[in-house]
């Protein structure tokens, strides 16, 4: 598995600015977290397979990173998991589960 953080410098609320991806050895996304400028958070995994896709190859990443608006870097599994947990907790606290789980997270 490989883990990536993508930053897309753009101002549209329609597209994610930050994307965190877990990619298997065949180059397919397994899990993905998208964070939008307006604070919207989207999470995709095997339950939402149509939102996942092939991740660019290393050669493609070089040309992507040559652009001035998109930066993709490989990150550690630990960094991916910590980011995922943080943003999923934020999403839960915002009421993604009608407030049921958010009550469990308040200390």
C-alpha angles and dihedrals in degrees: 000000000000129000128210140188116206124193118193113191103213138118104227119115088206095072132051118256095197123037125182115193136188109204128192126221091269091058097254123135112246099178132008135187120196124193120193131204092249091056096260113148125201126187126192132186140142089313090062103036096158089066092056126075148158115312118225117266121248089261091052090048090059092058092042090053089050088068116089096227105049127056123180122185132174113244134187124270088243092055091048093050094046092050092046093050093047095052095041088054089050090050091050092048090052088062104262086148097041091266095293097115095034089068090057092054097053111099 
